[in-house]
Each structure stands twice: as structure tokens, then as C-alpha cells.
Amino acid sequence: VLIAIGRDACTRNIGLQTIGVKINEKNGKVPVNDEEQTNVPYVYAIGDILDGKLELTPVAIQAGRLLAQRLYGGSSKKCDYVNVPTTVFTPLEYGSCGYPEEKAIDEYGEQNLEVYHTLFWPLEWTVPGRDNNTCYAKIICNKQDNNRVIGLHVLGPNAGEVTQGFAAAIKCGLTKELLDETIGIHPTCAEVFTTMDITKSSGQDITQKGC
């Protein structure tokens, strides 16, 4: 049995209070602005220590690189903490990039969103006869911005590989129309994102009969 209980932010005994850096007293994490700057202008923080940000090594690396470029290289590019691809490597993988549906509703309003979703059946599950309605895919689109994809979620085999590929497209401004115009590779799990036509609001059945 593997138990993942998270990390503690060990910030209370390193002298931050001496220079006036504020921390979240509940979890010890450090609040920053969109340039990783704390309430003390000459003190910055990156990585898992940030309050309300993702605890992912690649995010910390990217944020640190961009911070160095802003401080010493004349850059103005900031770290994107929203469109971060990530995966939970459970036996059936879950991958996501962008907003979860709940946060998208808070940010844009439910009336401005269209959510497409479907169950799907991986080809490799055909021979062993595994349940054909276990895997799930969903995209969240902003209707006020040309149906731009602001959230992508997939539950299925190799979800990490699928999510990493679509993450680049999302960074480039992927829209539902572009997905519809993309030719799928048959038979792959990722192909499901090129054929989604059932919206959550329609209430239509999303169960599948085969791969």
C-alpha cells in the first residue's frame, strides 16, 4: 500500500519573518504575484513553496528559468500556471491540461462555456473484453473566444502521452474547429478528441458500442 500524504512547507524557521516576508499561516506556503515576487520586492519564490500553485518539478524548472531571464536577460515572459499538462499515473491514467470544469465556470461563467465529452473504448481492450465504457475524454471550450479549448481531460491508457501532445496545441490557441479539422490516427485513444460531438448540456448518451 502506497500512501501519498503531500509535502510540508518548512518556511517558519528560515528567517522570513526577520525580513518581513509573509506566508500563509495555515500551510506555510508563500503568496506571490504573477512574477513570483513576494510582498518584499527583492525576494522571490518559485516551486512547490508557492501558495495556490502546482507542486510539479517541471513547473518549478520553467518558473525558475523564466524568472532568471526576467531579472537578468531583459525578458518579460511569465510562467503560465494554467496550461500545465499533468498526469496521475494510476493503473488507468488520468491526464489534464488547462482548467478543470469547476474553475472554468468560476472564471468565465457557465453560460460562456461548451463542454464536449465522451466515453471511449481502446482497441487493446477488445481482445480481453474489458468494459467499453470506462475511459473518458472531455474538452472545455470558451464560446466567447472562438470556442478556444481552455481545458482538456482524459482518463485512459497512456493519458500522459496524449495530454503532453495536446498541451502544445492548447498553448498555440487550439479551438474546437481545429480539433474537428484534424484527421485522427485510427485506432488510437487520442483520436477521440477529433471526433467529439456530444455536449454535456445536451444530455445525450455518451456510451460506446465498440472501439
C-alpha positions as MATLAB code, in Angstrom:
seq = 'VLIAIGRDACTRNIGLQTIGVKINEKNGKVPVNDEEQTNVPYVYAIGDILDGKLELTPVAIQAGRLLAQRLYGGSSKKCDYVNVPTTVFTPLEYGSCGYPEEKAIDEYGEQNLEVYHTLFWPLEWTVPGRDNNTCYAKIICNKQDNNRVIGLHVLGPNAGEVTQGFAAAIKCGLTKELLDETIGIHPTCAEVFTTMDITKSSGQDITQKGC';
ca = [
       0.000    0.000    0.000;
       1.408    3.364   -1.054;
       0.148    6.417    0.787;
       0.854    9.855   -0.710;
       0.283   12.444    2.002;
       1.840   15.500    0.371;
       4.595   17.833    1.477;
       5.109   20.299    4.278;
       6.366   23.815    3.557;
       9.221   24.328    6.039;
       9.250   28.130    5.998;
       8.687   29.072    9.617;
      12.284   28.696   10.811;
      14.384   30.091    7.973;
      14.210   33.772    8.909;
      11.496   35.003    6.582;
       9.833   36.858    9.435;
      13.065   38.808   10.010;
      12.810   40.480    6.616;
       9.013   40.661    6.619;
       8.132   38.033    4.018;
       4.521   36.975    4.540;
       3.477   33.332    4.489;
       0.134   31.578    4.579;
      -0.090   30.691    8.262;
      -2.307   27.684    7.527;
       0.130   25.826    5.290;
       3.404   27.755    5.491;
       3.391   28.493    1.774;
       4.455   31.814    0.278;
       1.986   34.059   -1.610;
       3.484   35.720   -4.702;
       2.297   37.860   -7.608;
       2.330   36.735  -11.250;
       6.088   37.332  -11.396;
       6.884   35.129   -8.362;
       7.555   38.262   -6.281;
       6.692   38.140   -2.569;
       5.380   41.101   -0.564;
       9.050   42.079   -0.119;
      10.005   43.399   -3.594;
      13.539   41.974   -3.648;
      12.509   38.465   -2.503;
      11.163   35.919   -4.980;
       9.916   32.363   -4.539;
       9.462   29.508   -7.010;
       8.414   25.871   -6.975;
       6.379   23.835   -4.522;
       6.636   26.568   -1.887;
       4.202   28.834   -3.762;
       0.748   29.254   -2.287;
      -2.001   28.059   -4.624;
       0.328   26.800   -7.361;
       1.017   23.306   -8.695;
       3.569   21.109   -6.918;
       5.302   19.839  -10.058;
       9.047   19.751  -10.749;
       8.749   20.817  -14.426;
       6.702   23.846  -13.315;
       9.416   24.873  -10.844;
      12.119   24.477  -13.507;
      10.178   26.560  -16.037;
       9.321   29.259  -13.477;
      12.943   29.477  -12.332;
      14.265   29.737  -15.879;
      11.780   32.478  -16.789;
      12.450   34.364  -13.547;
      16.192   34.387  -14.256;
      15.541   35.630  -17.786;
      13.334   38.451  -16.492;
      15.795   39.508  -13.792;
      18.967   39.303  -15.849;
      18.076   38.841  -19.513;
      15.627   41.628  -20.259;
      12.709   39.236  -20.801;
       9.109   39.912  -19.803;
       7.779   36.368  -20.241;
       5.919   34.962  -17.228;
       5.253   31.383  -16.235;
       1.866   30.009  -17.345;
       0.396   28.259  -14.314;
      -2.902   27.418  -16.046;
      -1.989   25.443  -19.175;
       0.162   22.899  -17.368;
      -0.127   19.292  -18.571;
      -0.114   16.794  -15.740;
      -0.936   13.143  -15.240;
      -1.859   10.843  -12.384;
      -0.105    7.544  -13.132;
      -2.731    5.255  -11.661;
      -3.424    1.879  -13.356;
      -5.904    3.755  -15.549;
      -4.096    7.051  -16.162;
      -5.727   10.464  -15.835;
      -4.307   13.443  -17.711;
      -5.344   17.081  -17.826;
      -4.272   20.444  -19.162;
      -5.870   23.819  -18.546;
      -8.901   24.484  -16.400;
     -10.985   21.886  -14.584;
     -14.646   22.407  -15.333;
     -15.451   23.914  -11.925;
     -12.701   26.539  -12.146;
     -13.586   27.321  -15.751;
     -17.151   28.086  -14.647;
     -15.848   30.358  -11.887;
     -13.514   32.138  -14.306;
     -15.715   32.501  -17.408;
     -19.300   31.753  -16.330;
     -21.188   28.583  -17.198;
     -23.190   30.347  -19.913;
     -19.975   31.131  -21.799;
     -18.703   27.552  -21.890;
     -19.421   24.495  -24.003;
     -18.258   21.145  -22.673;
     -17.818   18.200  -25.054;
     -17.356   14.726  -23.646;
     -17.486   11.045  -24.464;
     -16.695    7.595  -23.190;
     -14.369    5.551  -25.404;
     -13.022    2.040  -25.875;
      -9.274    1.498  -26.520;
      -8.574   -1.071  -29.232;
      -6.269   -3.078  -26.965;
      -9.222   -3.728  -24.671;
     -11.160   -5.564  -27.400;
      -9.450   -8.980  -27.145;
      -9.588   -9.281  -23.341;
     -13.173   -7.985  -23.475;
     -12.704   -5.219  -20.935;
     -15.556   -2.795  -20.196;
     -16.039   -0.490  -23.159;
     -17.328    2.458  -21.138;
     -14.553    3.053  -18.634;
     -12.350    5.550  -20.484;
     -13.481    9.170  -20.694;
     -12.477   12.307  -22.568;
     -13.633   15.910  -22.137;
     -12.795   19.334  -23.513;
     -13.977   22.683  -22.166;
     -14.404   25.448  -24.738;
     -14.806   29.206  -24.308;
     -17.700   30.216  -26.573;
     -16.731   33.892  -26.280;
     -13.272   33.201  -27.738;
     -13.926   31.236  -30.925;
     -14.563   28.047  -28.912;
     -10.955   28.017  -27.750;
     -10.086   24.915  -25.733;
      -9.350   26.025  -22.167;
      -9.442   22.592  -20.545;
      -8.664   19.054  -21.693;
      -9.156   15.905  -19.628;
      -8.646   12.231  -20.444;
      -8.969    9.016  -18.461;
      -7.466    6.067  -20.296;
      -4.303    4.211  -21.328;
      -1.239    6.409  -21.940;
      -3.098    9.537  -20.825;
       0.231   11.212  -20.076;
       1.458   10.833  -23.650;
      -1.885   12.022  -25.039;
      -2.003   15.059  -22.740;
       1.585   16.114  -23.447;
       0.860   16.289  -27.171;
      -2.343   18.273  -26.861;
      -0.746   20.635  -24.319;
       1.379   22.207  -27.071;
      -1.732   22.705  -29.204;
      -3.550   24.362  -26.300;
      -0.608   26.743  -25.833;
      -0.988   27.625  -29.520;
      -4.677   28.521  -29.098;
      -6.372   25.252  -30.052;
     -10.072   25.606  -30.909;
     -12.887   23.079  -31.305;
     -12.954   23.815  -35.026;
      -9.267   22.957  -35.354;
      -9.826   19.694  -33.491;
     -12.698   18.849  -35.834;
     -10.471   19.585  -38.835;
      -7.673   17.370  -37.523;
      -7.505   13.888  -39.008;
      -7.319   11.258  -36.292;
      -4.897    8.348  -36.231;
      -7.005    5.194  -36.143;
      -7.059    3.308  -33.874;
      -5.589    5.474  -31.095;
      -7.039    6.780  -27.872;
      -6.080   10.358  -28.781;
      -8.246   10.105  -31.898;
     -11.316   10.584  -29.705;
     -10.568   14.315  -29.406;
     -11.018   14.740  -33.182;
     -14.495   13.220  -33.243;
     -16.244   14.630  -30.158;
     -19.708   15.976  -30.975;
     -21.822   15.459  -27.841;
     -22.094   18.379  -25.459;
     -22.699   17.959  -21.767;
     -25.546   20.451  -21.934;
     -27.395   18.280  -24.480;
     -27.718   15.430  -22.006;
     -27.220   12.892  -24.801;
     -25.967    9.382  -24.081;
     -22.159    9.087  -24.411;
     -21.796    5.307  -24.042;
     -19.965    3.488  -26.838;
     -20.589    0.140  -28.521;
     -17.015   -0.558  -29.664;
     -13.601    0.898  -30.465;
];
